[in-house]
């Protein structure tokens, strides 16, 4: 697994979201079992000269109903 970039707990402590430096969000249940994973994408995609998307995940929050995050392009 890559380095951790952000962590968010649900207010009811039933979900944990971890975003790694490779911009993948991993979702865990209250028992610590991995339930899902998905990749993130920037709001305004910017591609560098090597055709690689450049962005940093700056903020992640989770509530009882959904997970939200903010990715910004300024490196």
ABEGO torsion letter per residue (X at the ends): XBBBABBBBBAAGABBBBBBAAGBBBBBBAAGBBABBBBBBBABBBBBAAGBBBBBBABBBBBAABBBBBBBABX
